[in-house]
């Protein structure tokens, strides 16, 4: 429980300090980024192992390594800007970052706001919680309290199936939702397979998976209409799927191969 609270506190401080220095003059093309010599990339830092703050107080994780590899491919320096689930799209649209590598699940709703690359990671979303709380189908959620990270895919997936009377409690990030579950504030939460794996390690035997809500691809995002930049990003992803570098990074951080449905270029 303490480790999740610590991550949340560090993440907030990093977002305030590092996010404040992000350039507001956001580049529109690869050539502009190369001319500037730096690419500003937004990423979550509260969604281990995709995004964390390391012992040196810097953003790290799978998303950070993908962002660094993309900057290296462009031949520029990378400025990793911590964002949160609710503010990551606003940061992109307002020009505070050039690109998002921020565990952003590809959904039709989000695709109306941003342009997505092919998938570079993938997760499964579950209802997860107290072993003594019996949930066999979405109808059983009526009258139950379920924690989710606000504006996350967990939130939208749960909202889509939750019957009337479900008490969906929305928190600013996954760390806060996890804290609510561990403290007994709620018996259930919407959680990715990554969070489920971590909680099974932190609190073995206390919780189990109730329902699978969605399998999703996560994409790199740009502002709408940046066709040349998106073509570059997709070519970068295709190349690094083919040469195995994305798989190496995924195995390094997630301890599993890149999901099979993402292994080939889309």
Backbone as CSV, one residue per row, in Angstrom:
resi,resn,N_x,N_y,N_z,CA_x,CA_y,CA_z,C_x,C_y,C_z
1,UNK,0.825,-1.201,0.000,0.000,0.000,0.000,0.857,1.249,0.000
2,UNK,1.913,1.273,0.794,2.758,2.455,0.878,3.464,2.758,-0.427
3,UNK,3.854,1.703,-1.147,4.592,1.922,-2.386,3.728,2.623,-3.428
4,UNK,2.416,2.281,-3.471,1.537,2.944,-4.430,1.329,4.396,-4.044
5,UNK,1.201,4.655,-2.740,1.064,6.033,-2.294,2.304,6.846,-2.587
6,UNK,3.470,6.234,-2.417,4.726,6.923,-2.697,4.842,7.266,-4.166
7,UNK,4.465,6.297,-5.026,4.515,6.547,-6.473,3.623,7.720,-6.837
8,UNK,2.415,7.750,-6.268,1.480,8.819,-6.602,2.037,10.180,-6.186
9,UNK,2.646,10.256,-4.982,3.189,11.525,-4.507,4.344,12.011,-5.343
10,UNK,5.236,11.103,-5.678,6.384,11.469,-6.506,5.925,11.894,-7.887
11,UNK,4.950,11.159,-8.423,4.461,11.473,-9.765,3.869,12.868,-9.831
12,UNK,3.100,13.247,-8.799,2.491,14.563,-8.800,3.551,15.649,-8.774
13,UNK,4.576,15.472,-7.921,5.642,16.467,-7.850,6.394,16.580,-9.157
14,UNK,6.641,15.438,-9.784,7.365,15.456,-11.060,6.544,16.133,-12.143
15,UNK,5.232,15.869,-12.136,4.383,16.478,-13.156,4.371,17.993,-13.027
16,UNK,4.364,18.489,-11.793,4.347,19.925,-11.586,5.660,20.570,-11.987
17,UNK,6.780,19.904,-11.656,8.080,20.506,-11.923,8.524,20.331,-13.363
18,UNK,8.391,19.110,-13.901,8.854,18.865,-15.256,7.861,19.357,-16.292
19,UNK,6.569,19.205,-15.993,5.565,19.644,-16.948,5.619,21.134,-17.173
20,UNK,6.040,21.875,-16.157,6.066,23.331,-16.275,7.098,23.815,-17.265
21,UNK,8.135,23.010,-17.535,9.202,23.465,-18.418,9.001,22.994,-19.852
22,UNK,7.917,22.249,-20.111,7.686,21.782,-21.474,7.428,22.953,-22.402
23,UNK,7.972,22.849,-23.604,7.794,23.927,-24.572,6.347,24.020,-25.010
24,UNK,5.832,25.250,-25.101,4.476,25.438,-25.602,4.480,25.654,-27.110
25,UNK,5.671,25.805,-27.694,5.774,25.961,-29.155,5.950,24.580,-29.756
26,UNK,4.865,23.857,-29.893,4.931,22.454,-30.275,5.186,22.293,-31.766
27,UNK,6.091,21.377,-32.087,6.447,21.145,-33.484,5.317,20.431,-34.217
28,UNK,5.219,20.694,-35.526,4.170,20.117,-36.356,4.666,18.984,-37.243
29,UNK,5.976,18.860,-37.428,6.513,17.866,-38.346,7.826,17.322,-37.811
30,UNK,8.281,16.233,-38.434,9.563,15.640,-38.050,10.695,16.630,-38.303
31,UNK,10.635,17.344,-39.411,11.705,18.301,-39.726,11.770,19.422,-38.699
32,UNK,10.619,19.885,-38.223,10.619,20.912,-37.189,11.221,20.377,-35.894
33,UNK,10.888,19.137,-35.555,11.473,18.524,-34.359,12.980,18.398,-34.510
34,UNK,13.426,17.955,-35.692,14.869,17.812,-35.927,15.568,19.166,-35.882
35,UNK,14.924,20.192,-36.429,15.520,21.536,-36.407,15.644,22.057,-34.980
36,UNK,14.650,21.761,-34.164,14.662,22.194,-32.769,15.666,21.391,-31.958
37,UNK,15.849,20.120,-32.315,16.824,19.277,-31.626,16.282,18.559,-30.407
38,UNK,14.999,18.754,-30.105,14.368,18.133,-28.939,12.931,17.775,-29.286
39,UNK,12.476,16.624,-28.785,11.074,16.267,-28.922,10.487,16.147,-27.516
40,UNK,9.351,16.805,-27.298,8.651,16.756,-26.014,7.626,15.630,-26.060
41,UNK,7.809,14.632,-25.213,6.933,13.457,-25.239,6.281,13.295,-23.872
42,UNK,4.941,13.300,-23.865,4.198,13.107,-22.625,4.053,11.636,-22.294
43,UNK,4.186,11.302,-21.000,4.040,9.919,-20.558,3.512,9.886,-19.133
44,UNK,2.780,8.817,-18.816,2.352,8.595,-17.442,3.545,8.155,-16.607
45,UNK,3.531,8.507,-15.325,4.588,8.034,-14.426,3.993,7.318,-13.211
46,UNK,2.716,6.938,-13.306,2.044,6.251,-12.198,1.426,4.932,-12.659
47,UNK,1.949,4.385,-13.758,1.353,3.198,-14.352,2.453,2.168,-14.614
48,UNK,3.038,1.673,-13.528,4.117,0.692,-13.634,3.591,-0.581,-14.305
49,UNK,4.434,-1.232,-15.123,5.807,-0.882,-15.474,5.915,-0.024,-16.742
50,UNK,4.790,0.454,-17.246,4.833,1.273,-18.465,5.409,2.653,-18.185
51,UNK,5.032,3.238,-17.049,5.554,4.545,-16.689,5.739,4.657,-15.192
52,UNK,6.961,5.010,-14.770,7.277,5.132,-13.351,8.238,6.311,-13.159
53,UNK,8.479,6.656,-11.903,9.593,7.535,-11.544,10.659,6.658,-10.908
54,UNK,11.882,6.680,-11.432,12.927,5.793,-10.928,13.624,6.374,-9.695
55,UNK,14.630,5.674,-9.200,15.323,6.088,-7.981,16.057,7.410,-8.137
56,UNK,16.310,7.813,-9.364,16.961,9.101,-9.631,15.942,10.232,-9.810
57,UNK,14.651,9.891,-9.608,13.606,10.895,-9.729,13.258,11.242,-11.161
58,UNK,13.578,10.340,-12.102,13.318,10.609,-13.519,12.282,9.629,-14.082
59,UNK,11.521,10.058,-15.098,10.568,9.143,-15.732,11.283,7.933,-16.319
60,UNK,10.662,6.756,-16.166,11.277,5.523,-16.637,10.163,4.539,-16.954
61,UNK,10.547,3.363,-17.438,9.574,2.333,-17.756,9.531,2.039,-19.248
62,UNK,8.603,1.167,-19.625,8.476,0.774,-21.029,8.191,1.979,-21.914
63,UNK,7.235,2.814,-21.532,6.903,3.976,-22.356,8.095,4.909,-22.497
64,UNK,8.829,5.098,-21.409,10.010,5.970,-21.460,11.039,5.424,-22.436
65,UNK,11.262,4.111,-22.413,12.245,3.517,-23.319,11.783,3.586,-24.780
66,UNK,10.481,3.423,-25.012,9.964,3.577,-26.377,10.143,5.018,-26.838
67,UNK,9.848,5.970,-25.954,10.012,7.389,-26.290,11.471,7.718,-26.588
68,UNK,12.385,7.177,-25.800,13.813,7.416,-26.019,14.261,6.810,-27.346
69,UNK,13.743,5.626,-27.667,14.105,4.972,-28.926,13.586,5.783,-30.112
70,UNK,12.386,6.357,-29.978,11.830,7.194,-31.036,12.677,8.454,-31.227
71,UNK,13.071,9.088,-30.125,13.914,10.285,-30.222,15.262,9.950,-30.848
72,UNK,15.814,8.809,-30.475,17.087,8.375,-31.056,16.943,8.170,-32.557
73,UNK,15.806,7.592,-32.969,15.549,7.375,-34.388,15.473,8.711,-35.136
74,UNK,14.940,9.730,-34.479,14.840,11.062,-35.079,16.163,11.820,-35.028
75,UNK,17.063,11.358,-34.155,18.340,12.045,-34.000,18.253,13.291,-33.140
76,UNK,17.328,13.273,-32.151,17.155,14.436,-31.283,17.168,14.004,-29.820
77,UNK,17.246,14.985,-28.924,17.124,14.731,-27.499,15.646,14.580,-27.146
78,UNK,15.368,13.859,-26.051,13.990,13.686,-25.627,13.759,14.411,-24.308
79,UNK,12.660,15.141,-24.222,12.193,15.745,-22.983,10.944,14.997,-22.562
80,UNK,11.072,14.138,-21.531,9.934,13.350,-21.063,9.118,14.190,-20.095
81,UNK,7.861,14.411,-20.440,6.987,15.284,-19.651,5.937,14.426,-18.941
82,UNK,5.975,14.320,-17.607,4.951,13.544,-16.901,3.561,14.139,-17.090
83,UNK,2.599,13.271,-17.399,1.207,13.667,-17.522,0.373,12.696,-16.688
84,UNK,-0.905,13.023,-16.512,-1.830,12.133,-15.817,-2.866,11.619,-16.806
85,UNK,-3.642,10.617,-16.373,-4.685,10.109,-17.246,-5.625,11.192,-17.752
86,UNK,-6.166,12.041,-16.861,-7.105,13.070,-17.323,-6.478,14.180,-18.162
87,UNK,-5.192,14.527,-17.912,-4.647,15.705,-18.625,-3.763,15.369,-19.819
88,UNK,-3.560,14.081,-20.118,-2.598,13.756,-21.173,-3.068,14.244,-22.545
89,UNK,-4.340,14.061,-22.886,-4.828,14.569,-24.168,-4.842,16.095,-24.189
90,UNK,-5.310,16.782,-23.139,-5.200,18.250,-23.126,-3.770,18.760,-23.278
91,UNK,-2.788,18.080,-22.681,-1.390,18.478,-22.841,-0.979,18.411,-24.310
92,UNK,-1.437,17.365,-24.998,-1.100,17.212,-26.412,-1.800,18.278,-27.245
93,UNK,-3.093,18.438,-27.052,-3.861,19.355,-27.885,-3.468,20.809,-27.659
94,UNK,-2.987,21.135,-26.452,-2.576,22.511,-26.150,-1.142,22.797,-26.570
95,UNK,-0.435,21.775,-27.082,0.923,21.988,-27.564,1.988,21.916,-26.499
96,UNK,1.650,21.463,-25.296,2.668,21.340,-24.250,3.578,20.141,-24.493
97,UNK,3.114,19.191,-25.301,3.961,18.087,-25.758,3.723,17.899,-27.249
98,UNK,4.704,17.314,-27.939,4.594,17.030,-29.367,3.861,15.726,-29.629
99,UNK,4.091,14.748,-28.737,3.637,13.375,-28.941,3.281,12.803,-27.574
100,UNK,2.352,11.864,-27.552,2.074,11.095,-26.334,2.524,9.654,-26.522
101,UNK,3.399,9.188,-25.618,3.677,7.760,-25.465,3.259,7.470,-24.024
102,UNK,1.945,7.401,-23.815,1.392,7.511,-22.463,0.347,6.439,-22.171
103,UNK,0.624,5.189,-22.613,-0.293,4.083,-22.339,-1.727,4.448,-22.693
104,UNK,-1.893,5.123,-23.824,-3.208,5.613,-24.232,-3.912,4.551,-25.070
105,UNK,-4.947,3.935,-24.498,-5.688,2.920,-25.213,-6.413,3.494,-26.415
106,UNK,-6.386,2.767,-27.519,-7.019,3.228,-28.751,-8.522,2.957,-28.668
107,UNK,-9.298,4.024,-28.607,-10.762,3.901,-28.560,-11.371,4.853,-29.588
108,UNK,-12.589,4.564,-30.059,-13.247,5.468,-31.014,-13.427,6.869,-30.453
109,UNK,-13.721,6.963,-29.151,-13.936,8.279,-28.542,-12.652,9.105,-28.575
110,UNK,-11.546,8.494,-28.211,-10.271,9.218,-28.217,-9.812,9.532,-29.632
111,UNK,-10.144,8.640,-30.567,-9.749,8.863,-31.966,-10.458,10.073,-32.572
112,UNK,-11.494,10.569,-31.913,-12.127,11.806,-32.359,-11.329,13.036,-31.923
113,UNK,-10.415,12.841,-30.961,-9.637,13.956,-30.435,-8.191,13.955,-30.918
114,UNK,-7.622,12.755,-31.095,-6.215,12.628,-31.474,-6.082,11.611,-32.585
115,UNK,-4.909,11.599,-33.244,-4.590,10.550,-34.216,-3.724,9.503,-33.541
116,UNK,-4.022,8.239,-33.805,-3.303,7.132,-33.187,-2.404,6.416,-34.188
117,UNK,-1.270,5.951,-33.678,-0.403,5.044,-34.438,-0.954,3.630,-34.343
118,UNK,-0.316,2.709,-35.036,-0.560,1.300,-34.788,-0.173,0.988,-33.339
119,UNK,-0.641,-0.130,-32.813,-0.370,-0.467,-31.423,1.101,-0.717,-31.147
120,UNK,1.575,-0.198,-30.019,2.948,-0.471,-29.570,2.961,-1.238,-28.250
121,UNK,1.791,-1.401,-27.637,1.631,-2.183,-26.416,0.167,-2.584,-26.338
122,UNK,-0.147,-3.532,-25.468,-1.528,-3.963,-25.333,-1.791,-4.484,-23.940
123,UNK,-2.996,-4.213,-23.437,-3.366,-4.683,-22.102,-4.791,-5.214,-22.114
124,UNK,-5.147,-5.919,-21.038,-6.517,-6.387,-20.844,-7.058,-5.739,-19.577
125,UNK,-8.317,-5.326,-19.625,-8.955,-4.635,-18.516,-9.923,-5.584,-17.805
126,UNK,-9.856,-5.603,-16.473,-10.698,-6.488,-15.667,-11.448,-5.708,-14.593
127,UNK,-12.536,-6.299,-14.106,-13.041,-5.973,-12.776,-12.343,-6.936,-11.826
128,UNK,-11.748,-6.384,-10.786,-10.863,-7.143,-9.896,-11.192,-6.718,-8.476
129,UNK,-11.143,-7.674,-7.537,-11.427,-7.237,-6.175,-11.442,-8.342,-5.149
130,UNK,-12.039,-8.026,-4.010,-12.073,-8.886,-2.831,-12.591,-10.278,-3.201
131,UNK,-11.860,-11.292,-2.757,-12.237,-12.670,-3.096,-13.619,-13.034,-2.546
132,UNK,-14.062,-12.316,-1.502,-15.365,-12.621,-0.900,-16.522,-11.897,-1.580
133,UNK,-16.217,-11.065,-2.573,-17.257,-10.369,-3.330,-17.516,-11.145,-4.610
134,UNK,-18.717,-11.720,-4.721,-19.024,-12.585,-5.863,-19.595,-11.779,-7.017
135,UNK,-18.887,-11.791,-8.132,-19.323,-11.114,-9.357,-19.201,-12.121,-10.496
136,UNK,-20.346,-12.487,-11.090,-20.326,-13.442,-12.203,-20.579,-12.780,-13.548
137,UNK,-21.305,-11.661,-13.521,-21.570,-10.916,-14.752,-21.824,-9.463,-14.374
138,UNK,-21.893,-8.558,-15.339,-22.031,-7.134,-15.016,-23.238,-6.808,-14.142
139,UNK,-24.317,-7.580,-14.258,-25.500,-7.298,-13.441,-25.204,-7.358,-11.955
140,UNK,-24.214,-8.161,-11.571,-23.862,-8.302,-10.157,-23.168,-7.063,-9.595
141,UNK,-22.813,-6.106,-10.473,-22.148,-4.887,-10.004,-23.133,-3.905,-9.367
142,UNK,-24.431,-4.093,-9.588,-25.430,-3.197,-9.007,-25.288,-3.170,-7.488
143,UNK,-25.212,-1.959,-6.935,-25.066,-1.799,-5.496,-23.641,-1.918,-4.991
144,UNK,-22.680,-2.209,-5.882,-21.278,-2.353,-5.484,-20.500,-1.068,-5.801
145,UNK,-19.462,-0.814,-5.012,-18.565,0.313,-5.265,-17.335,-0.190,-6.010
146,UNK,-16.996,0.494,-7.106,-15.872,0.089,-7.947,-14.983,1.308,-8.195
147,UNK,-13.700,1.187,-7.893,-12.748,2.282,-8.107,-12.148,2.190,-9.496
148,UNK,-11.966,3.339,-10.137,-11.282,3.405,-11.431,-10.477,4.697,-11.491
149,UNK,-9.486,4.717,-12.361,-8.779,5.958,-12.672,-9.646,6.762,-13.633
150,UNK,-9.898,8.009,-13.282,-10.785,8.865,-14.070,-10.285,9.009,-15.507
151,UNK,-11.185,8.883,-16.475,-10.920,9.084,-17.899,-10.033,7.993,-18.501
152,UNK,-9.801,6.930,-17.768,-9.001,5.813,-18.276,-9.885,4.858,-19.059
153,UNK,-9.252,3.893,-19.742,-10.021,2.864,-20.425,-10.772,2.003,-19.425
154,UNK,-10.214,1.852,-18.211,-10.929,1.146,-17.158,-12.262,1.840,-16.873
155,UNK,-12.211,3.165,-16.823,-13.408,3.964,-16.555,-14.453,3.760,-17.660
156,UNK,-14.045,3.961,-18.901,-15.013,3.861,-20.004,-15.531,2.429,-20.189
157,UNK,-14.663,1.441,-19.996,-15.078,0.044,-20.160,-16.087,-0.350,-19.087
158,UNK,-15.821,0.067,-17.856,-16.737,-0.242,-16.764,-18.061,0.499,-16.935
159,UNK,-17.982,1.774,-17.274,-19.193,2.582,-17.442,-20.103,1.999,-18.510
160,UNK,-19.518,1.406,-19.537,-20.299,0.858,-20.653,-21.149,-0.339,-20.237
161,UNK,-20.725,-1.082,-19.206,-21.455,-2.308,-18.849,-22.107,-2.243,-17.480
162,UNK,-21.756,-1.253,-16.672,-22.256,-1.194,-15.299,-23.757,-0.916,-15.274
163,UNK,-24.530,-1.710,-14.540,-25.968,-1.461,-14.452,-26.270,-0.280,-13.530
164,UNK,-27.492,0.187,-13.597,-27.920,1.262,-12.703,-27.728,0.820,-11.260
165,UNK,-27.216,1.720,-10.448,-26.967,1.395,-9.049,-25.522,1.047,-8.746
166,UNK,-24.691,0.922,-9.781,-23.258,0.713,-9.548,-22.649,2.032,-9.105
167,UNK,-21.875,1.984,-8.037,-21.216,3.186,-7.508,-19.791,3.236,-8.047
168,UNK,-19.617,3.911,-9.180,-18.285,4.027,-9.779,-17.562,5.206,-9.118
169,UNK,-16.503,4.914,-8.392,-15.727,5.950,-7.710,-14.486,6.253,-8.545
170,UNK,-14.393,7.487,-9.030,-13.325,7.873,-9.954,-12.220,8.612,-9.215
171,UNK,-10.989,8.137,-9.413,-9.815,8.722,-8.781,-8.902,9.317,-9.853
172,UNK,-7.966,10.136,-9.431,-7.117,10.840,-10.386,-6.142,9.927,-11.107
173,UNK,-5.817,8.777,-10.526,-4.836,7.880,-11.147,-5.021,6.473,-10.611
174,UNK,-4.289,5.528,-11.229,-4.367,4.131,-10.802,-3.878,3.945,-9.374
175,UNK,-2.838,4.688,-8.980,-2.293,4.539,-7.637,-3.346,4.841,-6.580
176,UNK,-4.156,5.872,-6.812,-5.202,6.234,-5.850,-6.316,5.187,-5.824
177,UNK,-6.656,4.641,-7.002,-7.671,3.585,-7.055,-7.182,2.331,-6.337
178,UNK,-5.916,1.999,-6.526,-5.323,0.852,-5.840,-5.349,1.065,-4.334
179,UNK,-5.004,2.271,-3.903,-5.009,2.594,-2.475,-6.408,2.389,-1.886
180,UNK,-7.437,2.792,-2.631,-8.813,2.628,-2.163,-9.161,1.151,-2.007
181,UNK,-8.703,0.321,-2.936,-8.964,-1.114,-2.852,-8.223,-1.739,-1.674
182,UNK,-6.945,-1.431,-1.553,-6.133,-2.035,-0.497,-6.592,-1.628,0.901
183,UNK,-7.092,-0.396,1.022,-7.531,0.102,2.336,-8.932,-0.374,2.699
184,UNK,-9.633,-1.006,1.749,-10.987,-1.455,2.008,-12.051,-0.401,1.762
185,UNK,-11.646,0.744,1.215,-12.615,1.792,0.898,-13.619,1.312,-0.145
186,UNK,-13.144,0.478,-1.086,-14.005,-0.152,-2.085,-13.642,-1.633,-2.160
187,UNK,-14.606,-2.499,-2.533,-14.289,-3.921,-2.656,-13.794,-4.309,-4.043
188,UNK,-13.959,-3.396,-5.037,-13.655,-3.724,-6.421,-12.969,-2.560,-7.107
189,UNK,-12.233,-2.865,-8.177,-11.670,-1.809,-9.008,-11.584,-2.279,-10.450
190,UNK,-11.559,-1.324,-11.383,-11.241,-1.612,-12.763,-9.736,-1.546,-12.905
191,UNK,-9.121,-2.628,-13.382,-7.659,-2.701,-13.379,-7.149,-3.425,-14.611
192,UNK,-5.981,-3.000,-15.080,-5.311,-3.693,-16.179,-4.642,-4.957,-15.665
193,UNK,-4.261,-5.816,-16.601,-3.542,-7.038,-16.223,-2.240,-6.725,-15.503
194,UNK,-1.621,-5.590,-15.816,-0.369,-5.216,-15.164,-0.612,-4.903,-13.694
195,UNK,-1.631,-4.099,-13.407,-1.963,-3.763,-12.027,-2.403,-5.010,-11.263
196,UNK,-3.172,-5.876,-11.917,-3.601,-7.127,-11.294,-2.395,-7.951,-10.867
197,UNK,-1.406,-8.064,-11.741,-0.203,-8.825,-11.427,0.530,-8.239,-10.223
198,UNK,0.627,-6.919,-10.162,1.298,-6.264,-9.046,0.550,-6.489,-7.738
199,UNK,-0.783,-6.368,-7.785,-1.568,-6.546,-6.567,-1.546,-7.993,-6.085
200,UNK,-1.507,-8.943,-6.998,-1.405,-10.343,-6.598,-0.091,-10.601,-5.863
201,UNK,0.936,-9.817,-6.185,2.230,-9.941,-5.498,2.210,-9.221,-4.153
202,UNK,1.622,-8.013,-4.134,1.588,-7.204,-2.910,0.640,-7.795,-1.868
203,UNK,-0.496,-8.319,-2.317,-1.515,-8.827,-1.391,-2.009,-10.187,-1.853
204,UNK,-1.152,-11.205,-1.816,-1.533,-12.523,-2.337,-2.747,-13.098,-1.603
205,UNK,-3.696,-13.603,-2.392,-4.857,-14.266,-1.833,-6.008,-13.364,-1.446
206,UNK,-5.810,-12.042,-1.450,-6.882,-11.124,-1.028,-7.870,-10.818,-2.148
207,UNK,-7.387,-10.840,-3.382,-8.205,-10.393,-4.503,-8.153,-11.411,-5.640
208,UNK,-9.161,-11.322,-6.519,-9.131,-12.144,-7.725,-9.854,-11.423,-8.864
209,UNK,-9.685,-11.944,-10.090,-10.322,-11.377,-11.270,-11.786,-11.804,-11.298
210,UNK,-12.663,-10.822,-11.553,-14.105,-11.086,-11.623,-14.600,-11.168,-13.066
211,UNK,-14.303,-10.138,-13.849,-14.788,-10.041,-15.224,-13.699,-9.480,-16.113
212,UNK,-13.635,-9.949,-17.349,-12.800,-9.308,-18.362,-13.667,-8.305,-19.110
213,UNK,-13.210,-7.041,-19.150,-13.984,-5.984,-19.786,-13.537,-5.678,-21.205
214,UNK,-12.229,-5.730,-21.453,-11.748,-5.318,-22.779,-10.282,-5.705,-22.972
215,UNK,-9.956,-6.100,-24.189,-8.567,-6.162,-24.627,-8.324,-4.935,-25.485
216,UNK,-7.200,-4.285,-25.293,-6.982,-3.050,-26.036,-5.533,-2.892,-26.470
217,UNK,-5.382,-2.213,-27.596,-4.066,-1.781,-28.051,-3.816,-0.371,-27.539
218,UNK,-2.575,-0.088,-27.209,-2.173,1.264,-26.834,-1.395,1.859,-28.003
219,UNK,-1.718,3.108,-28.339,-1.076,3.750,-29.469,-0.330,5.006,-29.078
220,UNK,0.646,5.382,-29.891,1.293,6.690,-29.777,0.354,7.701,-30.420
221,UNK,0.189,8.861,-29.787,-0.796,9.834,-30.257,-0.150,11.145,-30.678
222,UNK,-0.710,11.745,-31.741,-0.352,13.090,-32.179,-1.638,13.905,-32.305
223,UNK,-1.475,15.204,-32.489,-2.644,16.020,-32.768,-3.207,15.650,-34.140
224,UNK,-4.509,15.849,-34.343,-5.120,15.480,-35.621,-4.477,16.205,-36.802
225,UNK,-4.358,15.483,-37.902,-3.879,16.091,-39.140,-2.385,16.126,-39.333
226,UNK,-1.611,15.598,-38.370,-0.146,15.592,-38.515,0.269,14.322,-39.261
227,UNK,-0.139,14.251,-40.508,-0.005,13.026,-41.301,1.442,12.595,-41.456
228,UNK,2.320,13.529,-41.769,3.726,13.188,-42.005,4.379,12.660,-40.735
229,UNK,4.070,13.287,-39.600,4.620,12.834,-38.326,4.100,11.447,-37.987
230,UNK,2.812,11.209,-38.206,2.254,9.891,-37.899,2.815,8.813,-38.820
231,UNK,3.024,9.134,-40.087,3.635,8.163,-40.996,5.027,7.779,-40.510
232,UNK,5.766,8.761,-40.013,7.106,8.492,-39.487,7.014,7.559,-38.272
233,UNK,6.081,7.857,-37.362,5.935,7.048,-36.147,5.551,5.611,-36.500
234,UNK,4.618,5.444,-37.439,4.215,4.088,-37.824,5.360,3.321,-38.477
235,UNK,6.156,3.998,-39.289,7.318,3.347,-39.899,8.327,2.953,-38.822
236,UNK,8.511,3.820,-37.828,9.397,3.526,-36.695,8.915,2.287,-35.944
237,UNK,7.617,2.202,-35.671,7.082,1.054,-34.946,7.212,-0.225,-35.761
238,UNK,6.887,-0.150,-37.050,6.998,-1.331,-37.910,8.433,-1.855,-37.935
239,UNK,9.384,-0.940,-38.048,10.799,-1.336,-38.096,11.228,-2.012,-36.795
240,UNK,10.784,-1.457,-35.676,11.250,-1.980,-34.391,10.450,-3.178,-33.895
241,UNK,9.305,-3.439,-34.508,8.658,-4.735,-34.316,9.417,-5.800,-35.110
242,UNK,9.779,-5.445,-36.330,10.476,-6.391,-37.192,11.852,-6.762,-36.657
243,UNK,12.586,-5.776,-36.146,13.948,-6.073,-35.663,13.982,-6.568,-34.218
244,UNK,12.830,-6.615,-33.555,12.755,-7.186,-32.211,13.014,-6.228,-31.072
245,UNK,13.311,-4.963,-31.366,13.644,-4.034,-30.276,12.459,-3.748,-29.367
246,UNK,11.254,-3.600,-29.944,10.079,-3.372,-29.093,9.827,-4.580,-28.196
247,UNK,10.007,-5.775,-28.744,9.822,-6.981,-27.943,10.832,-7.044,-26.799
248,UNK,12.073,-6.647,-27.063,13.103,-6.636,-26.019,12.716,-5.692,-24.888
249,UNK,12.230,-4.509,-25.248,11.835,-3.535,-24.228,10.632,-4.049,-23.430
250,UNK,9.690,-4.699,-24.122,8.512,-5.229,-23.445,8.908,-6.328,-22.459
251,UNK,9.801,-7.205,-22.877,10.258,-8.274,-21.980,11.053,-7.704,-20.804
252,UNK,11.808,-6.628,-21.051,12.581,-5.985,-19.984,11.668,-5.464,-18.881
253,UNK,10.575,-4.802,-19.262,9.727,-4.120,-18.292,8.506,-4.915,-17.857
254,UNK,7.884,-5.645,-18.780,6.627,-6.325,-18.476,6.850,-7.810,-18.192
255,UNK,8.059,-8.297,-18.487,8.431,-9.696,-18.291,7.618,-10.664,-19.141
256,UNK,7.034,-10.164,-20.210,6.347,-11.017,-21.180,6.656,-10.492,-22.573
257,UNK,6.559,-11.341,-23.605,6.748,-10.844,-24.970,5.660,-9.841,-25.337
258,UNK,5.941,-9.022,-26.328,4.926,-8.140,-26.880,3.730,-9.009,-27.283
259,UNK,2.498,-8.622,-26.917,1.335,-9.455,-27.267,1.336,-9.838,-28.738
260,UNK,0.915,-11.063,-29.001,0.993,-11.608,-30.364,0.261,-10.746,-31.378
261,UNK,-0.877,-10.159,-30.960,-1.646,-9.369,-31.922,-0.952,-8.059,-32.281
262,UNK,0.160,-7.733,-31.592,0.916,-6.519,-31.898,2.249,-6.817,-32.554
263,UNK,2.601,-8.076,-32.674,3.944,-8.414,-33.124,4.238,-7.952,-34.552
264,UNK,3.225,-7.968,-35.397,3.431,-7.576,-36.785,2.898,-6.168,-37.023
265,UNK,3.388,-5.545,-38.048,2.895,-4.219,-38.428,1.428,-4.309,-38.810
266,UNK,0.656,-3.302,-38.425,-0.777,-3.313,-38.711,-1.075,-2.589,-40.008
